[in-house]
Amino acid sequence: MRPLGALLHLPAAVLLTATLAACGGGAGDERAEGDAGAGTGGGGRGTPVVLRERLVTATDAGEAPDEVAVPVGDDAALAEFTADLSDGFAGEVAEAAAALEAGGDEELAAQVVAVGCDEPTSVRARRTPEGAVVLEAAQAPSPGRQCFAPMTTVAVVVLEAGGLSAG
């Protein structure tokens, strides 16, 4: 029969082993420079880098999440993106885009990133195998309150130049 004290250390050892395994670190985890997901920056097929972001949320806006980010660097593109949004929500998205002021070596993009009861606090960008850029909302902690109407969140971001192109 084993002493009880020896058995109490078993769950901690299992948890530590699982945590270390999840962190990776094996030789097969290295990525070649320029591979999608390698964090190499905008141009080419590397992971696009979000330089600045604004998240705009409205209750019961009725939009569904978009599949990919779209450029909104000029008035026509921004108007096309916001055409299906309510007037007030479209105005807030346009204000967020104007406040970000993308420079010559940057690109402005937007995407409806979430519809639900929890408001995301940040986004990250990733590139699909087809070369499109997708903005993904960070998992928001549930506020523990009842949701009466879903919230729609639009991410407006500044990416490094070439971030939207597949290269």
C-alpha positions in Angstrom: 0.0 0.0 0.0 1.3 3.4 -1.0 1.3 6.3 1.5 -1.4 9.0 0.7 1.3 11.7 0.4 2.9 10.0 -2.5 -0.4 9.8 -4.4 -1.1 13.5 -3.9 1.9 14.4 -6.0 0.7 12.4 -9.0 -1.9 14.9 -10.3 0.7 17.7 -10.1 3.2 15.7 -12.0 0.6 14.8 -14.7 -0.4 18.5 -15.0 3.2 19.6 -15.3 3.9 17.1 -18.0 0.8 18.0 -20.0 1.7 21.7 -19.7 5.2 21.2 -20.9 4.1 19.0 -23.8 1.5 21.7 -24.9 4.3 24.3 -25.0 6.1 22.4 -27.7 9.8 23.2 -28.0 10.5 20.0 -30.1 12.9 20.1 -33.0 10.0 19.6 -35.4 8.3 22.9 -34.3 10.8 25.2 -36.0 9.4 27.1 -39.0 11.3 28.3 -42.0 11.6 32.1 -42.3 8.7 33.5 -44.4 6.3 30.6 -43.7 2.8 31.6 -42.8 2.6 31.8 -39.0 6.2 32.5 -38.6 5.6 36.1 -37.6 7.8 37.5 -40.3 5.7 40.6 -41.0 3.6 42.0 -43.8 5.0 41.4 -47.2 5.2 38.1 -48.9 3.4 35.1 -47.4 4.4 35.8 -43.8 2.0 36.5 -41.0 0.5 40.0 -41.3 1.4 42.2 -38.3 -1.3 44.3 -36.7 0.4 47.6 -35.8 -2.7 49.4 -34.4 -6.3 48.4 -33.9 -9.7 49.8 -32.9 -12.6 47.6 -32.1 -16.1 49.1 -32.5 -19.1 47.3 -31.0 -22.8 47.9 -31.4 -25.7 46.0 -29.9 -28.1 44.2 -32.2 -26.4 45.4 -35.4 -27.5 42.2 -37.3 -24.2 41.6 -39.1 -22.6 38.2 -39.4 -18.8 37.8 -39.0 -16.9 38.3 -42.3 -14.6 35.6 -43.6 -11.6 37.9 -44.5 -10.3 41.4 -43.9 -10.8 44.0 -46.6 -8.9 47.1 -47.4 -10.6 50.3 -46.3 -7.8 52.8 -47.0 -9.9 55.2 -49.2 -13.4 56.7 -48.9 -15.0 54.5 -51.5 -13.7 51.2 -49.9 -14.7 52.4 -46.5 -18.2 53.3 -47.7 -18.6 49.9 -49.4 -17.5 48.1 -46.2 -19.9 50.1 -44.0 -22.9 50.1 -46.5 -24.7 47.3 -44.7 -24.2 48.7 -41.2 -26.7 51.0 -39.5 -26.0 54.7 -39.9 -24.8 55.2 -36.4 -22.6 52.1 -36.4 -21.2 52.9 -39.8 -20.3 56.4 -38.5 -18.4 54.9 -35.5 -16.5 52.5 -37.8 -15.6 55.4 -40.1 -14.4 57.5 -37.1 -12.2 54.6 -35.9 -10.7 54.3 -39.4 -10.0 58.0 -39.5 -8.4 58.0 -36.1 -5.9 55.2 -37.1 -4.4 57.3 -40.0 -2.4 54.6 -41.9 0.9 56.0 -43.2 2.5 55.4 -46.6 4.1 52.1 -45.5 0.9 50.8 -43.8 -2.5 49.5 -44.9 -5.9 50.0 -43.3 -8.2 47.0 -43.2 -11.5 46.1 -41.5 -13.6 43.0 -40.8 -16.7 42.1 -38.7 -14.9 39.8 -36.3 -17.5 38.8 -33.7 -21.2 38.6 -33.1 -22.3 37.4 -29.7 -22.7 38.3 -26.0 -19.0 38.9 -25.2 -17.1 41.9 -26.6 -13.6 41.0 -27.7 -10.7 43.1 -26.5 -8.1 42.5 -29.2 -7.5 40.9 -32.6 -4.7 39.1 -34.3 -4.1 38.6 -38.0 -3.4 35.3 -39.8 -3.0 34.4 -43.4 -5.1 31.6 -44.9 -3.5 29.0 -47.2 -5.1 30.9 -50.1 -3.3 34.1 -49.1 -6.2 36.1 -47.6 -5.9 37.9 -44.3 -8.3 37.0 -41.5 -8.6 39.0 -38.3 -9.4 36.8 -35.4 -10.9 38.2 -32.2 -9.2 37.2 -29.0 -11.3 35.0 -26.7 -13.1 37.4 -24.4 -13.7 36.4 -20.8 -17.4 36.0 -20.2 -18.7 38.8 -18.1 -21.2 36.5 -16.4 -24.2 38.7 -17.3 -27.3 37.7 -19.2 -27.2 38.6 -22.9 -30.5 40.1 -24.2 -29.1 41.0 -27.7 -26.0 40.0 -29.5 -23.2 42.5 -30.1 -21.5 43.0 -33.4 -17.8 43.9 -33.3 -15.8 45.4 -36.2 -12.0 45.4 -36.1 -10.3 48.3 -37.9 -6.6 47.7 -38.1 -3.4 49.1 -39.5 -1.2 46.4 -41.0 2.4 46.7 -42.3 2.5 47.5 -46.0 1.9 44.4 -48.1 0.0 42.7 -45.2 -3.2 42.3 -47.2 -1.5 40.9 -50.3 -0.6 37.3 -50.7 2.7 38.1 -52.3 
